């Protein structure tokens, strides 16, 4: 495979969402082995907000799913091995490429939907108000099916679960504001206009913070944190946000990687269905709050992500690191 193709695939993989857009991944491609290795970039972790690196694994899992989609779109079959070497915890996955059938009209190769490829470029996290309209049942069923294909479950919150998530989201925001370590990480990875130089390749720029809510119940994180930002204004948000909770049967690094793939698969399918989305992480970054949300659901699964879904504007494009920073190619 040509180096330019490997580079294009990693660029597409790197369009994945991650906590604070830290992009905590590195890829290596072996020409002789026709194989990618995905490694965690621990320097881009957030030890206060994500001390167990759960969200780091999920972000890398999302990038891994994008790589699978990029491979299938090029007529290749990705053979994935997760956590292949226990003695090397930063090596999260190997992806060996073999010849496969090119997807036609969304036909799947190796379980990866080829029709999701256009959504790699269309999916952007939205921190804007959504219309206060419901998500059609057909779309809900489709999103549940996509999550299930990666070993996860997607539960659409009913009113009590939604109200619990909203209450705990507000509590998490209050705790975060009072925690010096978490505030330092927020300041490091967000870019108000007072600090933007135009060369940032990561983090969340102020144009992506979204407007400040004057009404409504959307579970939003305050990225401005009292700083001067671009004049995004204020507006009302939907009164009854549509929330979906992504769960896994177990809660360990292997399952976090699978949850990240499931999350991205759901987000890409939602994009294809005309839905906008916001991953909601802050109430899950406190163990007791995540446990309370998990305990509110039937079954024994653990919540790995909350997704706010709905009809509304897509978010803006956020910066990505240069290919030289995320990919090494060897003979």
Secondary structure, DSSP 8 states (H G I E B T S, - for coil): --HHHHHHHHHHHTTS--GGG---EEEEEETTTTEEEEEE-GGG--TTT-TT-HHHHHHHHHHHHHHHHHHHHTTEEEEEEES--TT-TTEEEEEEEEE----STT-EETTEEGGGTTHHHH-----S-B-S----HHHHHHHHHHHHHTT-EEEE--HHHHHHHHHHHHHHHHHHHH-HHHHHHHHHHEE-TTT--S---SSEEGGGS--EEEES------SSTT-------EEE--SS-EEEEEEESS-SHHHHHHHHHHHHHHHHHHHHTT-EEEEE-GGGSSHHHHHHHHHTSSSS-EEEEEEEEESB----------HHHHEEEE-
